[in-house]
Amino acid sequence: MTNIEIIKKLKESTFTDEDGEKYQLEFQDGLTDSEIEQLKKQFPSNNIDSEIIEILKETRGWDGYGLEMVYFDSIGQFGFWELSANAITLGHDGFGNHWILDLDKNGKANKVFFACHDPAVFVLHSQNLNEYLNHLLEFYENPDKCHLSEIHDKTVMKIWNENELCSAKTEFDNQNPEFKGFLNKFDGDKWTVADLRTGKNKDGFAWGKFGSNQFTERHPTELVWVIKNKKKGLFSRLFGK
């Protein structure tokens, strides 16, 4: 199904929550052309992907069960700039965990990620917006057995415990010489690199594995993150060194 076909099905459907109660999603009106032009000013390069514009004309989003506030105009609300500098928040669970649509520097829609804060894990949820909307439909129809619930409930702990997508900076540097210019500013051996360029759904990395005071920086154009893998000692934490 196309994005609009999925959204229209969501509008027309009645679902059942975990308590057996029936509910419908509460949809907002679509945006006018002038409202979309105003919204463009908040997007990278003042550009909104045509795929998102098509949805915004149908609806700006909806409120409902499980995921609160799935709004397609929620640019800039995701606060973890080091994970995604430009993102649309496509839902949160009310406990600090977010589903986001990553945007590139030109405003083009990228992949959808699940950003979990406890444990602090960043997961590739869906390869594109259409796949994410299909995952949402699957969730509303069968919340107990679906892709979204599995990532939310199980995948994050697996990634936290195994953190398989991370490699030492020196190892990544040797295998990817095209990143040398980016990596040169990270001195020493205290850096880990997470690479999701060819990531599959449910791949991810534990960005907070080394404590809340660790440093993370994303490559300006690629799905590659550099993470400081040494915790600060007490003296450093007290005096900011």
Beta strands, then each sheet from edge to edge (+ up, - down):
strand 1: 15-16
strand 2: 22-23
strand 3: 26-27
strand 4: 61-63
strand 5: 70-71
strand 6: 87-92
strand 7: 98-103
strand 8: 109-117
strand 9: 120-126
strand 10: 166-168
strand 11: 191-195
strand 12: 204-205
strand 13: 216-218
strand 14: 224-228
sheet 1: 1+ 2-
sheet 2: 3+ 4- 5+
sheet 3: 6+ 7- 8+ 9- 12+
sheet 4: 10+ 11- 14+ 13-
end
